């Protein structure tokens, strides 16, 4: 079985609501898993950082490069990077390797536009994994844990957790695409998962799923 991932940079998921009894943590990027490969969305504006955080150095490598390399080294079959803000500079400085790129001209309208951009590039039988572009420490083993759970149990969605806190990346079954297409504004895929049965909370026992780089302080402490 193949898996598709979509990752978005510089976007903020829900920060003030809860689901499944656990707090939602703020995130700057998101990724989707599908049956064909991986898509990484890097279309956000990085308002809180004040610059293209995708291109900041993180332990000797650019943040977005870390995310793409981790995905390519995992069991994913395909990677698609969705670009918006800072597109030209990102294209010049990031080595996409086997990853494809898409452009989201509506990125200023919020992360839902990047969700739609990714979904429209997926086939009807492809599930999607949202991998956050500002989470360079989500390593291939974490991605592979989610893939393994998806292959073995086929849940409606998978949300990784650590110490009962939900993080990213989130896996969405293709059966939810129609609902995702109704999202508007700065809303991410977890919006549609509230009160749904068949959602798997997967304890990965790793803090990296909760760690993103949204502010200069986050970057300095990374």
C-alpha positions, 0 to 999 in steps of 0.5 A: 500500500502506498501513502501520500503526504501533504505538508504545510508550512507557516500555518496555524491549526486550532489552538483554543479547542479540544477534541477527544478529551485532549487539548489540541496543540498549536501547529504551524504546518500540516501533512497528509498521507495518501496511497500514492506518496507524500505531499508537503505544503509550504505555502504559509506566510510565517507572520509570527516569524517575520521571515520565511521560516522554511529557510531558517537554519536548524542544526545545519540544515534548512527547516523545510529541507529537514521535513522533506528529507525525513519524509523521503527517508520514510516508507512513503512513496511520494512527496508533493510540496505545496508552495505559496508565500516565498515560493521563488526563494524556496525553489532556489534554496531547497533540494526537492529531490524526488518530491514534486511541487505545487503552487497554491495561489490562494495561500493568503486565504488560509490553510484550507486553501492548501488543503484543497490544493492537495486534495485536488491532486489526490486520487479517490482511493488515496489517503493523506497524511498532513506533515507540518513544514515547521516540525523538522524533528518529526523523524522517519520512524514516527512517520513509519509508525503512523503508516504501519497503523494505517496499513494494519487497521485502516482507521478513519484517521490517525492522530499521534499523541504524546502524554495524551496531547495530540500532535502532528502529522495527522492521517486522513482517510480518503473517505473524508475528502468531500468534507475537507473540501467544505473547509474555509479560511484558516482551518485545518483537517482536524476540524472535521474529526470532532465527534467522529468514530473510527479515529485512532489516537496513536501514542508515539511516545515522542515529543517531536510531534508537539514541537514546531517552530513558530517564533524566533524563540522557538527557533533559537531554542531548537 
